[in-house]
Amino acid sequence: MAVFYFSLVVTFILSLGERILRKKTKMAVIFTITIIAIFSIVSGLRNNIGDTQHYIHLYNVIDTEYETIKGAYESGFLAFLLLLKRISTDPQFMLIITSIIINTLNIWTIRKYTKDSYYELGVFMYIASGYYLVTMNGIRQALVAAILFAAVKYIIEGKFIKYLLLIILMMYFHNSVFVMIPIYFIGRTEAWSKQIRNLLIIFCIGILCYQPAMEILFSLLKGTRYSAYDGFNAQGANILRVVVSAVPVLLAYFKREELKEWKYNNIFVNISLINFIVMTFSKFTWIFARFSIYTQLYTFVLLPVVIDKAFKNKKEKVILYYFLIGCYIIFFFVEHKLSLNIIYESNLKLSDIFYNVIR
């Protein structure tokens, strides 16, 4: 856990430093580069966490057992692994490369859309919410989610064809990404409009009619790896995760008039709302939480912007800022230590690297 505490504190300080110095010097971008490096090194040097060992095994056998495993994974992802293996047969290389891609795209996009607000809060949420940990578990899905998050500009600019083509391409890496097609249209809908209220009504009906909704979901997933979970009575997600996902949405609703001035309001509010809906359903079964990998990233932009732009009273803003940081620290500890009891393991100790650098 020490490495996660280190990452949480140091990246927060660095991102805060960039926000303060950004208007004074262009060199402040070095802080973000350092943040990306920290996240990528910590993630890339792991040898455990979630499905990491599974991906290591897959990398080791992909060339010798390709015919056996090709039906279980998307062809694009397998081709990507084969390409990496031609460069290096060490599975740590694969973990490092995927970590660099995922964290670079995620942090840079958070920076891009929070540059006029509390950038450091977005970075803080990225790790404190548990999302950073998730990227070490579902590598394929996290990779696809990071690419689509960076491509949010296509939703902003109304370039549906480009967005659709990217989704089709990403389906060769993780076929669940098709759920992001309707997200394009929802994102471009006016926040809290009649259409969005209708969506919320459908959501409430879905909660009341959970079983039929599950049947519809698994009919859509038929033929994918997730179809195997049909009828599987899995434990739901922690209720705290549902509460955490509700916070940005509730604040955005109460401050909806003030947020209308923000040009990205509709997209980040609506997709954050979808994230809350997905997380609420995940309380029934964890499989829904997998889809939040695509939507949770948008909350890391929304919350910092809401606090900065929607709250005009400085004292009120400061109190909320520190209150939310305190709440996220508690959630971080409960989720990582008490609930999941995360133990970080690496073949190369980070303390040894630090010692060799400063020696």
MODA-V527009 format. One record per backbone hydrogen bond with DSSP energy under -0.5 kcal/mol. CO is the residue of the C=O (numbers start at 1). NH is the residue of the N-H. If there is no record, write none. Layout:
CO,NH  CO,NH
//
This chain:
1,4  1,5  2,6  3,7  4,8  5,9  6,10  7,11  8,12  9,13  10,14  11,15  12,16  13,17  14,18  15,19  16,20  17,21  18,22  21,24  21,25  25,28  26,29  27,30  28,31  28,32  29,33  30,34  31,35  32,36  33,37  34,38  35,39  36,40  37,41  38,42  39,43  40,44  41,45  43,46  45,347  45,348  49,52  51,55  52,56  53,57  54,58  55,59  56,60  57,61  58,62  61,65  65,68  65,69  66,70  69,72  69,73  74,78  75,79  76,80  77,81  78,82  79,83  80,84  81,85  82,86  83,87  84,87  84,88  89,91  90,93  90,94  91,95  92,96  93,97  94,98  95,99  96,100  97,101  98,102  99,103  100,104  101,105  102,106  103,107  104,108  105,109  106,110  107,111  108,112  109,113  110,114  114,117  117,119  118,121  118,122  119,123  120,124  121,125  122,126  123,127  124,127  124,128  125,129  126,132  127,130  130,134  131,135  132,136  133,136  134,137  134,138  137,139  138,142  139,143  140,144  141,145  142,146  143,147  144,148  145,149  146,150  147,151  149,152  150,153  151,154  151,155  152,155  152,156  153,157  154,159  155,158  158,160  159,163  160,164  161,165  162,166  163,167  164,168  165,169  166,170  167,171  169,172  170,173  170,174  172,76  172,77  174,177  175,178  176,179  177,180  178,181  179,183  180,184  181,184  181,185  182,186  183,187  184,188  186,189  190,193  193,197  194,198  195,199  196,200  197,201  198,202  199,203  200,204  201,205  202,206  203,207  204,208  205,209  207,210  209,213  210,214  211,215  212,216  213,217  214,218  215,219  216,220  217,221  221,224  224,227  225,228  226,229  227,230  229,232  231,233  232,234  235,286  238,241  238,242  239,243  240,244  241,245  242,246  243,246  243,247  244,248  245,249  246,250  247,251  248,252  249,253  250,254  251,255  253,256  255,259  256,260  257,260  258,261  259,262  262,265  264,268  265,269  266,270  267,271  268,272  269,273  270,274  271,275  272,276  273,277  274,278  275,279  276,280  277,281  278,282  280,283  281,284  281,285  282,237  285,288  286,289  286,290  287,290  287,291  288,291  288,292  289,292  290,293  291,294  291,295  292,296  295,298  296,299  296,300  297,300  298,301  298,302  299,303  301,305  302,306  303,307  304,308  305,309  305,310  306,310  306,311  307,311  310,312  312,314  313,317  314,318  315,319  316,320  317,321  318,322  319,323  320,324  321,325  322,326  323,327  324,328  325,329  326,330  327,331  328,332  329,333  330,334  331,335  332,336  333,337  333,338  334,339  335,340  336,342  345,47  345,48  349,353  350,354  351,355  352,356  353,357  354,358  355,359
//
